[in-house]
């Protein structure tokens, strides 16, 4: 059976849907060397807990060097600082980390699925798969999309998944791979959105209950605020306008990076943490550095919000020629930056006769992955008809 997979490769979080099931992981990994002591527990427990304990060996010509890795939660909670995507460098299509992490999650899910079907751990699994991914609009070029597609489609991938003291060899072959630009899949998530996605919108504009069909004939300026990039997509009905789609290296991740630098200055270099660890510090009120971390993040977050507001203003005037009828705001950064952005964008929308669609927290972080899932269903339906 085809493993139908979509992956939203965020700078902090990897969101995937595999055969309709949503899976989230911290988008980090750690290359490891030598023998790793197996964790104690029954085989059943090891399989059930596999997504929090991903330990794999990846062999693939798609990556620079084969090797053993901790992925996601296990990498983030092992000793030392894990590898993460560099939000300043970008170029996700060239990085090995997304390839390793996507393959590892797919292989681990395959092990869980096969075990749960027969309650036996196989030695080998072969997976035919389809995959849809997205890269930032600020990086997107057809040649880059084809390059990333070829890394998955034109290579064989072998992932050894360690399950307690056992191991399973998973071979993944991609039959269909499609790379699009971030923000575009979210169009479909809006158009096919449930009515509760638009509850606040209806209250704001005194509308009866609506669903995503309301926006299918609208000119929409989208602001997809992420961790390392913010994508500005202009769509006319069902179609994005390519020349009006762009992105900038802005987002909550840059605010966190700035706050980390301020924290390091405050403690005179006595702090060495990554973005994921800083985020945990901000939520841990018992940590002695918590108050300073929160203070610095509020400052750097405000500066990111100002830059994003300016981008939206320029996008509306120069990219949409002031024709946009709806401003849609979503992405993980829309949650963190709402206090700094919402009132200003509401006023901006009122002055320019635009409707503001601020996607609720319940849906904001999953717009791209849910949109890619819809695209995946449509793509495979077309392939099967050929």
Secondary structure as UniProt FT lines:
FT   STRAND          3..9
FT   STRAND          13..18
FT   TURN            19..20
FT   STRAND          21..26
FT   STRAND          28..32
FT   HELIX           43..48
FT   HELIX           50..52
FT   STRAND          54..60
FT   TURN            61..62
FT   STRAND          67..71
FT   HELIX           73..76
FT   STRAND          83..84
FT   TURN            87..89
FT   HELIX           92..94
FT   HELIX           96..118
FT   STRAND          124..135
FT   TURN            137..139
FT   HELIX           142..153
FT   STRAND          157..163
FT   TURN            164..165
FT   STRAND          166..181
FT   TURN            182..183
FT   HELIX           184..191
FT   HELIX           195..198
FT   HELIX           199..205
FT   HELIX           212..215
FT   TURN            216..217
FT   STRAND          219..225
FT   STRAND          230..236
FT   TURN            237..238
FT   STRAND          239..240
FT   HELIX           242..244
FT   STRAND          246..248
FT   HELIX           252..266
FT   TURN            267..269
FT   HELIX           275..283
FT   TURN            285..286
FT   TURN            288..289
FT   HELIX           290..314
FT   HELIX           315..319
FT   TURN            321..322
FT   STRAND          326..330
FT   HELIX           332..336
FT   HELIX           338..351
FT   TURN            352..353
FT   STRAND          355..358
FT   HELIX           361..364
FT   TURN            365..366
FT   HELIX           367..385
//
